[in-house]
Amino acid sequence: MKKLFVFSMAVMMAGAISACNAGGKAATDASTSTESQADSKQAAAGKSEESKKEDVKFPEFNAKTVEGDEIGSDVFKDSKLTVVNVWGSWCGPCVQEIPELQKLSENMKDKNVKVIGMAQDAGSDFQAVKEILDKNKVTYQNIIPSGTTEEFVMSLQAFPTTFFVDSEGKILYAIQGSKNLEGFTQIIEDLLAKM
């Protein structure tokens, strides 16, 4: 649990390009320098200079998808890399990013990269989440957080937050704020090149 807290704190400190804070208001920080982005990248990956030995894993979970299917943390084993996008129906940048994630999901299948959504408010506002997914013709799985996964999601301070997780469940990289298809693709290609 301590690792989860430390990781959550590192992600919260990472610079956001376009995100909503946990209270549902838009937050923007365009002044993030390349140097601090590199520091944030390292912190978000859970690797400070002193703790390079430790790997931060995505919290284990057993949950249901919006479609009602069972899903668990063993889903990571099925792909070389999994993009986990935590979003909320109340968050404008989150909703705007969904079509980009759908394209990413379609484009990356051949590279053994999977996209999964984790709808922060699916438990409390299922209908709004379902409408957004239907409107955008989303085919990638979206999880309804519960139990420890819900605790983890609720500990995040900005939405969307996106995690890049390897087949062993290790978080390789995390970002706050929305990205376009090119931004996501570049991150994935960089990570795949290092794997």
Secondary structure, 3 states (H helix, E strand, C coil): CHHHHHHHHHHHHCCECCEEECCCCEECCCCCCHHHHHHHHHHHCCCCCCCCCCCCECCCCEEEECCCCEEEHHHHHHCCEEEEEEECCCCHHHHHHHHHHHHHHHHHHHHCEEEEEEECCCCCCHHHHHHHHHHCCCCCCEEECCHHHHHHHHHCCEECEEEEEECCCEEEEEEECCCCHHHHHHHHHHHHHHC
